[in-house]
Amino acid sequence: MALELYFYNECSFSRSVLNCLVNLHCEDKIIKKNIRENPEYEKELIALTGAKTVPVLLIDGKPLKGSEEINKYLVVEFL
């Protein structure tokens, strides 16, 4: 399963997901794409979702939006 997280550090919702990754010890299983550090990631995100709202977790190419939904998914997958 391919997992990619679009985020930026200053976003509190992104921080929530990043903290969840650390707590579940699964941060090495997800490709992290900071849209503020790499403009190409922001372009990818807009192409995928039509917006640059973060966090977004791509699960095998399908976007999952929102920190609560992402955190719930991560808990089910990695707890």
C-alpha positions in Angstrom: 0.0 0.0 0.0 1.4 3.4 -1.0 0.8 6.2 1.5 1.7 9.9 0.9 1.0 12.7 3.3 0.7 16.3 2.0 1.2 18.8 4.8 3.0 21.8 6.1 4.5 22.3 9.5 2.7 25.5 10.5 -0.7 23.9 10.0 -2.1 22.7 13.4 -4.2 20.0 11.6 -1.1 18.8 9.8 0.8 18.7 13.2 -2.0 16.5 14.6 -1.5 14.0 11.9 2.3 14.1 12.2 2.0 13.6 15.9 -0.2 10.6 15.3 2.4 9.1 13.0 5.0 9.5 15.7 2.8 8.0 18.4 1.9 5.0 16.2 5.6 4.5 15.2 4.7 4.5 11.5 6.3 7.7 10.2 8.8 5.6 8.2 5.9 3.9 6.3 4.5 7.2 4.8 6.1 9.5 2.2 5.8 13.0 3.6 5.4 15.9 1.2 5.7 19.3 2.7 4.0 21.7 0.2 5.7 24.8 1.7 9.2 23.3 1.2 8.6 21.9 -2.3 6.3 23.8 -4.7 6.0 20.7 -6.9 4.2 18.9 -4.0 1.7 21.8 -3.9 1.1 21.5 -7.6 0.6 17.7 -7.2 -1.9 18.3 -4.4 -3.9 20.9 -6.4 -4.0 18.5 -9.4 -5.3 15.7 -7.1 -7.8 17.6 -5.0 -8.5 20.9 -6.7 -7.2 22.8 -3.7 -4.1 23.2 -1.5 -5.8 22.4 1.7 -3.8 20.1 4.0 -3.5 17.5 5.5 -4.3 15.1 2.7 -3.3 11.4 2.9 -3.1 9.6 -0.5 -3.9 5.9 -0.1 -2.9 4.1 -3.3 -3.6 7.3 -5.2 -6.9 8.1 -3.5 -7.1 11.2 -1.4 -8.3 11.2 2.2 -8.9 14.7 3.6 -9.1 16.0 7.1 -7.0 15.4 10.2 -9.7 13.5 12.1 -10.4 11.1 9.2 -6.7 10.6 8.5 -5.9 10.0 12.2 -8.8 7.4 12.4 -7.4 5.6 9.3 -3.9 5.6 10.7 -5.1 4.1 14.1 -7.0 1.3 12.3 -4.0 0.5 10.1 -1.1 0.8 12.5 -2.3 0.4 16.1 
